[in-house]
């Protein structure tokens, strides 16, 4: 059986210029599923030989510590190689190669993603991002003047803008509810949404992971509450799909949209839409499709000419995801965060915007605020002085610094971030207010 050390030795033997070539990457992909067999994910999270191998599957710029993997993440070299290969093949004879050869291959991708979400493949559409996925439902659901949608003040601005446009165009009513930050009791969010519902409520729109704070929302409880009133739920899963373990059965939602270039590590410009089978016919696609496709999930993919290379390369993301294991991924992300949260968590000026003592509240995305600092100035300081890339969050209800490492992030990088944040929290760095 191939050991982790023999894999590393074989990769090193290829030489520095070929370290990430096809042979080495094939060895990694073959080895990962068998590595640390029987070892709990929480222990695997600390096995640096294992994560060194994972890190070497990525081509990233190590001169900057990238802690903004929530917006869009680098994909493994195998994924990038597939994009290049399909693109070059398409360019040899585009009309033939794209439409006769490459486009039908999307069915393998559809099946792979459906197997991860544990749904039927004919309930999954391959899109370009979470916005396209979610707006297909938001703008495609039949609603009448006066009908209500209940969402929250912490949902994604583009999705809120879609409902606001429907309110202007169609006369529907959008209700945005507030809930506590940090959310110490999940029931508070459920109760806030339920309190806003009336006899005119037609749909609930919620985020699975709040893009602002990283809060994992009680989606199943909300969906079950809504189902009792025969109201469907649209779930924004842009930051949740393959971020930590769950399937559609764990959510019980009717609609789910996500970007695949975030935690799934797919090519930039890929997404997924899930629509429960008995709901497909009732949703109009964003772009026109023939009547014969009314009950076909593929009607949401009728967008005209597009590069098949992007969605076909997702098959490599499927392979990488299954080789790595989502349990190990989630455990590693939580461990990476513990390196800096343990260092500064007890400091007087530090406040976390999720309950970090309860792992069910968050995983790889966290929001922290150091009292007396401006998030924009703090983010700029970290980049200018420490080459650490983060996101400043300023919301009407809270503010802070969003931190999102990835599976390629190293322990040393998180320790450097901890050092910088400790300096700031101690008051050693001036003019950040």
N, C-alpha and C positions, 0 to 999 in steps of 0.2 A: 504494500500500500504506500502511496506517495505521502511523505511527511511534509510538514510546512517548511522544515529546514532544507529538504531536498529540492523543494520548489524554488526557494530563494536562491539556493546554489545554482540551479539550472538557469535561472534568470540572469544571475550575475555572470555565468559562463558565456552568455550570449554577447557580452561586451556592452559598454555604455551606450553605443549608438543603436543597439538592437534590443535594449532592455525591455522596451514596450512593444516589441514586434509581435506578429501573429503567434509565433511559437510560445512566447512567454505568456501572452494573454490567454491562450488556450489552456496552458498549464494552470493558471490562476482559476479560470472558470471551472475546470475539472476538479480542482482541489477544494475550493471553498465549501461546497455542500458537505464534504466528508470531514472537514476540519472541526476539531473540538467536539466530536460526536459525543453526545451524552452530557456535555458540560452546560450547566445552566447559563442562560443569556447574560445574567448579571455578572457571572465570572468571566465569560467570554469577552465582555466589554473591557476588561482590564488586561487581556492577552495581547501585548504589543507586537509579538511576532505575527499574529493573525492580522492585526490592523495595519501593520507595515505592508503586508501583501495587498490589502485593500487599497491603501493609499497609492501604491505603485500602479494601480489600474487607471489613475487619473493623470492628465496633463494639466497642471495648474501653475499659476504664477506664485511661487513661494516668497517673492519679495514683498508681497502684501498678504496680510492675514485676512482672509475673506470670511467675515462673520455675517454676511448678508446672503446666505443661501436660501432664505425664504422667498426672496423676490424671484430669482431664477438661479438654478444651480448648474455647475459644470456637469457634463455627462462623462461616463467612462470612455476610454479610448476605443473600446470595441464598438460603442454606439457611434462615435465620431467616424470611425473607419467605415461603418455601414452607410452612413450618410454620404460620405465621399464616393464610395463604391457605387451606390445606386444612382447618385447624381451623374457620375461619369458614364455609367451605362446608359442612362436616359439620353444623354447628350449625343450618343452615337447615332441614334435614329429616333428622335423624341416621340413622334406620334405612335410609332409601332411599339417601342420599348415601354413607354409610360402606360398606354391604355390597354395594350394586349398582354403585356408581361407583368409590369410592376403593380398596376392598380389592383388586380385580383389578389395579390399577396397580402393585402390589408386584412383579409379574412383570418389569416394566421395570427395577426396582431390582435384582432377582435377577440378571438378565442383565448389568447393568452391573458389579456386584461380581464376578461370575464371570469377566467378561472381564479384570478387573484381576488376579485370582488365577490366571488361565489354567486354569480348570476348567470342567466342564459346569455349566450353570445348574441342572440337577436334582440337583446335589451341594451346593447352597448354600441354607441356611435363614436367614431374617432374624429375628433375636432381639432381646432388649432389652439385652444386655450380654455381656461375656465370661463372667461367672459362670454365667448361664443356659445359654450355649452349651456350656461345658465340663462343667457338671453334668449336662446332658442325656446326655453320654457316660459320665461317671463313675458316675452312678447308674443308667444304662440298660444298661451292659454286663453280660451274664450272667457271674457269678462264683460260685464255690463256696467253702465254708469251707476255709481253708488256702491258697487261691489268693493270690498275691502281686502287689502293685503296687510298682514301683520309682520313686521320685521323689527330690527333693532337699530339703535344709534351707532352700534359698533360693527355693522356689516360693511362690506367693501363699497367704496364710493361709486364705482362703475355700476354695481348692481343696484344701488340706491338710485342712481341716475336713470336706470332703465325703468324702474317703477315710477319715478317722478315724471318721466316722459309719457308713460301710459296715463298718469293722472291728468296731465295737460291735454293729451290727445283724446283719451277715452272717457275721462271723467271718473276714473276709479279713485278710491281713497286709500292713501298709504299711511299706516300708523307705525311710528318708530318708537319702540319702548326702550326704557333704560333699565339696567340691572347693575348691581354693585360691582365695583372693581377695587380690590380683588374679589373674586366670587368665592366666598368662603363656604357658602351653602348653595349647592346646585339648584335646590328647590326654589331659590329666589328668582332665578332666571325663568324657570317653568311657570311660576306664579305670575310673573310680570307679563309674559306673553298671553297666558290664559285670561288675565284681567282685561286685556285689550280686545279680546275677541267678542264679536256680537253675532247676531243672526245674519248679518251681511258679509261676514268674513268668508272668503273663498279660498284663500291659500295662506300658508305661513312660510316665510323665507328666513332661514337661519344659517349661520356659519357653523361648521363642525369645529374648526380651529379658528379663533378670532385672529385676523391678520395683524392686529395692533398689539395684542398682549401675549398671544400664544395659548390663551385659555381654551381648553378642550370643553366644549359645551355638552350639556346633557341631552343629546339629540334623541336618543331612544325615548326618554321620558316625554319630551316635547311631541314627538311623532305619535306616541301612544295616546297622549292627552288629546291631540288634534283628531286622531282617528275616531275617537269616541263621538266626536261632533261631525264626522264625515268630511273632514277638511284635510286636503293633502299637504305635504311638506316638501318644499324645495330646499335641498341642503347644499350649501356652498362648501365643497370639499377641496378647494384649491390648496389648502395647507395641510390636509390630513391624509390623502390617499398614499398609502405605503410609507407614511411617516412613522406609524406605530400600528400594531396589529388590530384590525377590525375588518368586517365584511358587511355587505348590505343587510344581512340578517341582524347584525348588531345595532343597526340604525333604524331599520323598518321604515325608511322613507320611500316616497314614490318617485322622486327625482333627485339626481345627484350629479353635480358637475365639478370637474377638476382640471387643473393644468398638469401635464405630465412632464414638464420641464422644471419642476420644483423637486419634491422629495422622491419622485419616481426616477429622476436622473435621466429623463428622455431628452431628445433633441429640442432645441428652442423652437417654439411654435407648434407644440402638440398638446392635445387635451382629450378628455373623455367625457361623454354624457351618458348617464344611465337613466332610462325611463322604464318604469314598470310596464310589463307587456300590455296589460289591459288599459294603459293610459296613452299609449303611443298614438292611436288614431285620433285622440281628442286634442292633440297639440299641433298647431301649424308650424312648419319649419321656417327658419329665417329667410331662406331663399326658396323660391317656388319649386315644387316637385309634382310630378304627375299624380293624378288621382289613384292610379294603380299602386302607388307607394304609401297610401294613407296609413296602413298598418305596419309599415316597414321602417325599422329604426334607421335604415340607411338614407331615409329622406332628409335627415339632419346633416348629411354629408354632401348634399347637392350644392356645392359652392363654385362649380366651374373648374377650369384648369388650375391645377395646383401641383407642387412637387411631391410625388409619391415617395421620394427618398426619405422625407421626414417621418411620415407615419410608418413606413416599412422598417426603418431603423429601430423603431420601438421594440421590435422582437428581441433585440439585443438587451434592451432595458429590462424586458421580462426575464430574460435568462440571468442577468446580473442580479436582479431583485431576488429571484428564487435561489440563486447560489448563495447570496449573502445571508438571507433570512431576515424577515422584518422584526422578529423578536430581538435578534442580536443588534440590528440597526438601532432600534428604539433604546435598548439598554446602553449602547455606546453613546448615543446622543445625550442621554441623561447623565452618564458618567462624565462626559466632556464638560457639561454645564456645572457639575458638582465641583470641578477644579477651581472655578472662580467664585461660585456662590458660597462655597464653604469658607473661602478666604475673606470675603467682604460682607457676608450675610449678617454678621452680628455688629457691624459698624453702625454707629448712631445715625448717620445721615442716609443710609441705604434703605430703599423701599422697593420691594418686588410687587409687581402688579398682578401676580397670580399667587396662589397658595403653594409655595414650592415645597412645603412639608408633605404634601399629598401628590404623589406621582400621577394620579389620575387626572390632575388639573392641567398638566403640560408635559411636553416632551422636548423637542429640539428647538423650540422658539420661545424666547423669554423676553420680558420687558422689565427693565430696572430703571429706577430714578434715584439720583443722588441729590438730596435737597440742596438748594442754593445754586444748582447748575442749570444752564439752558441746554436742552438736548442737542440742538443744532451746533452750539459751540463745543460741546463735549465730543460729538461725532467728528467735527472738524479737527479738534485737538488730537484725537486718537489717530486719525489718518495722517495728519501733518507731522506729528512728533513720533508716532510709533508704527506707522504704516499698518494700521488696523482699520478695516472697512466695516462700518456698522450703519444702522439706520436710526435717524432721529424721528421720534413719533411725537406729534403734538395734536391732541384731540381736545374737544371742548370739555371733556370730563377728566382727563388725566394727560400726563406726558412722561416721556422716558426714552431710554435707549434700547432699541430692539437688537437682540443678539441671536444669531442662528448659525451655528457651526454645521458641518456635514461629516460624512463618514471618512472623508479624506483629511479632515482636520487632525493635527497632531497634538499630543500632550504639551509639547513645548510651546506651541502657538497659544494654547489656552492659558498656560502659565504666564506668558508674556502679557496677555490680556488682563489676567488677574493682577499682575504687577502694576500695570497702568491704572487700572480702576482703583486699586488700593491707594495709590498716590493721590488720586483725585478725592476719594472719600475721606482721606486723612486731612485734607485741606492744604496739601503741599503744592497744589497747582492753583494758581490764581486766575482771575479774569475769565471764568467760565460761566458766570451768572448772567 
